[in-house]
Amino acid sequence: MLVWIMSLAYRIVFECPNGHNINLQKKCSSVSLSEAAAMKLFGDEELSCTNANCGWHGQASKTKVVRILPFNWILSPAT
């Protein structure tokens, strides 16, 4: 019998100072996540813009939150 473990997670879409989207996915036990709470939890994360013409990198706290999307992070069972 396989048992799948699900954990609440969020995809937070940040906008770099040059206007490009940066996605960050993290597990989080909060049932609801506001923009202020997202910055409090993830503001120290180091981000890098993947846009070829940008190259910006820095802390998430230096960006703007565009979107917060909750989802279930499904962990496969240990083998």
NORFENMO-V822559 format. One record per residue. N is the residue number from 0. OMEGA is omega in degrees with one decimal (999 if undefined). Layout:
# NORFENMO-V822559
{{N & OMEGA} {N & OMEGA}}
This chain:
# NORFENMO-V822559
{{0 & 177.8} {1 & 176.4} {2 & 178.6} {3 & 179.5} {4 & 178.5} {5 & 179.5} {6 & 178.4} {7 & -179.8} {8 & 179.5} {9 & 166.7} {10 & 178.4} {11 & 178.6} {12 & 177.7} {13 & 175.1} {14 & 179.1} {15 & -179.4} {16 & 178.7} {17 & 173.2} {18 & -179.8} {19 & 178.9} {20 & 175.9} {21 & -179.3} {22 & 175.3} {23 & 177.6} {24 & -179.0} {25 & 171.5} {26 & -177.6} {27 & -177.2} {28 & -179.8} {29 & 179.3} {30 & 179.2} {31 & -177.1} {32 & 177.7} {33 & 177.7} {34 & 179.5} {35 & 179.1} {36 & 178.6} {37 & 178.7} {38 & 179.0} {39 & -178.9} {40 & -170.4} {41 & -176.7} {42 & -179.8} {43 & 179.4} {44 & 175.2} {45 & 179.7} {46 & 173.9} {47 & 177.1} {48 & -178.1} {49 & 177.2} {50 & -174.3} {51 & -177.2} {52 & -174.2} {53 & 179.6} {54 & 179.7} {55 & 170.8} {56 & -178.7} {57 & -178.5} {58 & 179.5} {59 & -179.8} {60 & 179.3} {61 & -178.3} {62 & 177.6} {63 & 175.4} {64 & 179.9} {65 & -173.4} {66 & 174.5} {67 & -176.6} {68 & 176.9} {69 & 173.9} {70 & 176.9} {71 & 178.1} {72 & -176.6} {73 & -179.9} {74 & 178.5} {75 & -179.8} {76 & 177.7} {77 & -179.7} {78 & 999}}
